[in-house]
Amino acid sequence: MKRILLTGRNGQVGWELQRTLAPLGEVIALDRTQFDLADPDAIRKAVRAVRPDVIVNAAAYTAVDQAESETDLAMGVNGQAPGVMGEEARALGAQLVHYSTDYVFDGSKDSPYTEEDAPAPVNAYGRSKLAGEQAIRASGCRHLIFRVNWIYGLHGKNFLRTMLRLAGEREELRIVNDQFGAPTWSRMIAEATALALGRPRPPEGLYHLASAGHTSWHGFTEAILALSRHLRTREPLLTAIATRDYPLPAPRPRNSRLACDRLARDVSIELPDWNDALRLCLDS
Ligand SMILES: NC(=O)c1ccc[n+]([C@@H]2O[C@H](COP(=O)([O-])OP(=O)(O)OC[C@H]3O[C@@H](n4cnc5c(N)ncnc54)[C@H](OP(=O)(O)O)[C@@H]3O)[C@@H](O)[C@H]2O)c1
């Protein structure tokens, strides 16, 4: 039986992975107290103790705005720790599965980004995640990196849960309508990861993984409100605003769309349209 070391068990994707990875082997799911990505010695010690066949790294420093002022911590967790895991994986002959982000791109392209497009992150979080990808490649381990975007789910801190809460509290929701991406359910990412790992020859390298279709944060909110109307006694007013009207510490790419053709072609995995997945998520 395969031994699968899972980090970030309490995160959005990590929480779902505990279930989807279970049929593939023995899952040793660790949280921050058992596996601190800010501590390279602790990482080495934990990996050597578990001796996994596969490491699935769902942990990350994901506070995009805070990363602007905690650059060293973000770089340690997102940029350096994946490289340490890669070195340990290589020594054991294990495979490393890792998640990266659309924020490695600057968003200036007019169509979806492919795996061949040159990264050019515009914020500290994006730079730290790009460094993580590079460190994994440099480690020489067998690896699978999924770049994902706009994750939401039933568990953890995310846009869907925030909007459901604010819709019941506020008279008006003012939401950005000039950033574009594909809202992607954490469960779909976890299912796709397990499907890929369950293949007789699991894929290796870099793959974009996102829902089909795209929308803006405003369009996503419109869909959330429409699908959850029955839960409220009154409706908030939804107003579209521009990114410049909602200043945040970290700049965001305007275009976060990821082209997922490589995953469809090589691994026969395609996620459903973001709106259909949102309906499934809210139904559950
Ligand atoms: N969320 C998005 O929209 C998005 C978009 C693109 C890419 N991604 C990437 O997708 C992956 C999964 O994201 P997610 O949304 O599931 O993240 P998440 O919900 O924020 O979960 C991240 C997990 O990492 C853990 N963590 C943070 N710092 C740690 C440390 N120093 N040591 C050990 N664990 C630590 C957190 O632990 P605690 O529970 O203790 O805080 C949490 O469980 C990440 O690689 C992320 O960069 C996310």
The ligand as an SDF file (V2000), in Angstrom:
LIG
                    3D

 48 52  0  0  0  0  0  0  0  0999 V2000
   -7.2270   30.0390   -2.4840 N   0  0  0  0  0  0  0  0  0  0  0  0
   -7.0670   30.3520   -3.7610 C   0  0  0  0  0  0  0  0  0  0  0  0
   -7.9050   31.0150   -4.3770 O   0  0  0  0  0  0  0  0  0  0  0  0
   -5.8380   29.8710   -4.5090 C   0  0  0  0  0  0  0  0  0  0  0  0
   -5.6400   30.3180   -5.8050 C   0  0  0  0  0  0  0  0  0  0  0  0
   -4.5420   29.8440   -6.5220 C   0  0  0  0  0  0  0  0  0  0  0  0
   -3.6760   28.9330   -5.9280 C   0  0  0  0  0  0  0  0  0  0  0  0
   -3.8670   28.5130   -4.6380 N   0  0  0  0  0  0  0  0  0  0  0  0
   -2.9320   27.5440   -4.0780 C   0  0  0  0  0  0  0  0  0  0  0  0
   -3.6610   26.3330   -3.8640 O   0  0  0  0  0  0  0  0  0  0  0  0
   -3.1510   25.6410   -2.7230 C   0  0  0  0  0  0  0  0  0  0  0  0
   -4.2710   25.3300   -1.7480 C   0  0  0  0  0  0  0  0  0  0  0  0
   -4.8710   26.5550   -1.3640 O   0  0  0  0  0  0  0  0  0  0  0  0
   -6.0470   26.6290   -0.3000 P   0  0  0  0  0  0  0  0  0  0  0  0
   -6.9940   27.6780   -0.7590 O   0  0  0  0  0  0  0  0  0  0  0  0
   -6.5510   25.2510    0.0070 O   0  0  0  0  0  0  0  0  0  0  0  0
   -5.2600   27.2100    0.9550 O   0  0  0  0  0  0  0  0  0  0  0  0
   -5.8030   27.5130    2.4280 P   0  0  0  0  0  0  0  0  0  0  0  0
   -7.2450   27.1340    2.5510 O   0  0  0  0  0  0  0  0  0  0  0  0
   -5.3940   28.9090    2.7620 O   0  0  0  0  0  0  0  0  0  0  0  0
   -4.9770   26.4830    3.2960 O   0  0  0  0  0  0  0  0  0  0  0  0
   -3.6150   26.6040    3.4280 C   0  0  0  0  0  0  0  0  0  0  0  0
   -3.1720   25.6410    4.4980 C   0  0  0  0  0  0  0  0  0  0  0  0
   -1.7630   25.8190    4.6570 O   0  0  0  0  0  0  0  0  0  0  0  0
   -1.4900   25.8080    6.0210 C   0  0  0  0  0  0  0  0  0  0  0  0
   -0.2720   26.5600    6.3310 N   0  0  0  0  0  0  0  0  0  0  0  0
   -0.0330   27.8830    6.2330 C   0  0  0  0  0  0  0  0  0  0  0  0
    1.2120   28.1740    6.6630 N   0  0  0  0  0  0  0  0  0  0  0  0
    1.7610   26.9880    7.0470 C   0  0  0  0  0  0  0  0  0  0  0  0
    3.0120   26.6170    7.5800 C   0  0  0  0  0  0  0  0  0  0  0  0
    3.9670   27.5190    7.8420 N   0  0  0  0  0  0  0  0  0  0  0  0
    3.2430   25.3120    7.8250 N   0  0  0  0  0  0  0  0  0  0  0  0
    2.2940   24.3740    7.5960 C   0  0  0  0  0  0  0  0  0  0  0  0
    1.0800   24.6660    7.1130 N   0  0  0  0  0  0  0  0  0  0  0  0
    0.8220   25.9580    6.8310 C   0  0  0  0  0  0  0  0  0  0  0  0
   -2.6820   26.4460    6.6960 C   0  0  0  0  0  0  0  0  0  0  0  0
   -2.6840   26.0260    8.0340 O   0  0  0  0  0  0  0  0  0  0  0  0
   -3.6620   26.6540    9.1530 P   0  0  0  0  0  0  0  0  0  0  0  0
   -4.9650   25.9660    8.9130 O   0  0  0  0  0  0  0  0  0  0  0  0
   -2.9920   26.2990   10.4190 O   0  0  0  0  0  0  0  0  0  0  0  0
   -3.6820   28.1310    8.8790 O   0  0  0  0  0  0  0  0  0  0  0  0
   -3.8270   25.8830    5.8620 C   0  0  0  0  0  0  0  0  0  0  0  0
   -4.2690   24.6540    6.3840 O   0  0  0  0  0  0  0  0  0  0  0  0
   -2.0340   26.5410   -2.1700 C   0  0  0  0  0  0  0  0  0  0  0  0
   -0.8000   26.1170   -2.6880 O   0  0  0  0  0  0  0  0  0  0  0  0
   -2.3640   27.9140   -2.7370 C   0  0  0  0  0  0  0  0  0  0  0  0
   -1.1960   28.7180   -2.8520 O   0  0  0  0  0  0  0  0  0  0  0  0
   -4.9300   28.9720   -3.9270 C   0  0  0  0  0  0  0  0  0  0  0  0
  1  2  1  0
  2  3  2  0
  2  4  1  0
  4  5  1  0
  4 48  2  0
  5  6  2  0
  6  7  1  0
  7  8  2  0
  8  9  1  0
  8 48  1  0
  9 10  1  0
  9 46  1  0
 10 11  1  0
 11 12  1  0
 11 44  1  0
 12 13  1  0
 13 14  1  0
 14 15  2  0
 14 16  1  0
 14 17  1  0
 17 18  1  0
 18 19  2  0
 18 20  1  0
 18 21  1  0
 21 22  1  0
 22 23  1  0
 23 24  1  0
 23 42  1  0
 24 25  1  0
 25 26  1  0
 25 36  1  0
 26 27  1  0
 26 35  1  0
 27 28  2  0
 28 29  1  0
 29 30  1  0
 29 35  2  0
 30 31  1  0
 30 32  2  0
 32 33  1  0
 33 34  2  0
 34 35  1  0
 36 37  1  0
 36 42  1  0
 37 38  1  0
 38 39  2  0
 38 40  1  0
 38 41  1  0
 42 43  1  0
 44 45  1  0
 44 46  1  0
 46 47  1  0
M  CHG  2   8   1  16  -1
M  END
$$$$
